[in-house]
Amino acid sequence: MKLIHCKNVTMGYDGHIAVNNISFDLEQGDYLCIVGENGTGKSTLMKGILGLLKPISGQIAFNDIKQNEIGYLPQQTIVQKDFPANVFEVVLSGCLNRRGFLPFYSKKEKARARENIAKLGINELKKKSYRDLSGGQQQRVLLARALCATEKLLLLDEPVTGLDPVMTKELYALISKLNKELGITVIMISHDINSAVQYGNKILHMNIKTGFFGLTKEYLATDICRRMMGGVENA
Amino acid sequence: MPDLLRELFSYAFIIRALVVGTMVALCAALLGISLVLKRYSMIGEGLSHVGFGALALAMTLNMAPLKVSIPIVAVAAFLLLRISESSKIKGDAAIALISSSSLAIGVIIVSLTTGMNTDVCNYMFGSILAMSKSDVYLSVAVSAVVLILYILFYNKIFAVTFDESFAKATGTNAGRYNMLIALLTALTIVIGMRMMGAMLISSLIIFPALTSMRLCRSFKSVVICSALLSVVCFFIGIVISFSFSIPAGASVVAVNLAAFLIFYLTALILKKILEVSA
């Protein structure tokens, strides 16, 4: 069954078109990597999926999932780097969308936060302060928070930025595990084209003029993919 | 010391100052955490200067100071927040512009009417004599509203402070909570301003949060520590202000500075000890 249906989506702001006529469909359990050079509207498209920016034309439709049931892993901000909060507080804040207007968390949400902390193997960090963690640990914490917000769809915006190769590999493996074992649909913006084709089963290549959407194995055969991978120049 | 305290509590104006001040110190400390973490500290400074202009205006028009300044400062809070969020204008520069302009307008109004007298000095640097009986009722009511709203929205305020994009993406109206924080800050500043002084009230917002962040590692502990610290520093500050006849605002800020230095040094020493033992 289709989870997300995007048809001829065009987006922009301040009279400037950022996303031009993009169409794609995702099914439950897909792992989509959005690739492309800087300034081709990857982040803008993600804002559209999250419902933070309305498309100028076209439509983004969801099946069986509400807009506030999406788990999101944004890029880290400077504010967070020295934020005095412990891991449990951060993860628990992912349950906020379940509370509506109710002011405090119930036992159910706290249990959910603990469950996701265990799922990501960060039990021993639970009481630690977020600002004392390494970059890789911080990403795991934010991933646990995102899982508190969703059961179906995870959006990740360049999750491995600033991580060393070992942590990068671990984080990719973890995301892949969530996708395979829990059946969570993943949409990831990535600059890392090699990992994108390794883990993603679908690729959306955004480009100012033409793009690509399709299965990864078809993408590997295209010229734009070969150029991104640095194999053939000017193919 | 007990004699001094007994003497202190025998004056009605001191009791009034303590009641209002404790409430304001509590509100300011809580709101300050979000403002400091979100890099909005300048908003507090800007609002207090706007408040000075509003007070000068109220004095000239012979109107109740709180009734004039609350709406003016609330509108200013709305504008300052918009400016800080807009990427087109450089936020901090625009805030500096607004705050110095309102200070200038206030000073002009004052010089043209009453002249620079002790009242004006009190407005700028604070006085424990500032609170009248009706001010106390209004201040306590407003502070109670601020505290209740803060507790009810605590979890949402945490989420919006920690990560605005995530909060927005999962359906929390981050803009609304930023506005709530700014408006509550405006109210707190207006109430606390005459006792603490327009020049010094913003320290009540910034110091407790910064001080407790030296040592506290979770958000909840920062909140509790800031609240306690703020109230304790305020009380010690008032006692000093009373015993040495110095402006209340100045002595409260000095006590806060001392607390900050103590926490800062303790954090340094703890770090060294941990390094040695590790």
Interface residues (C-beta under 8 A of the other chain):
Chain A: L50 G51 L52 Q67 N68 I70 G71 Y72 P74 T77 V79 Q80 F83 P84 A85 N86 E89 V90 S93 G94 L96 N97 R99 P103 F104 Y105 K128 S129 R131 D132 L142 R145 A146 A149 L155
Chain B: L37 K38 R39 I151 L152 F153 Y154 N155 K156 F158 A159 T161 F162 D163 S165 F166 A167 K168 A169 T170 G171 T172 M213 C216 R217 S218 F219 K220 S221 V222
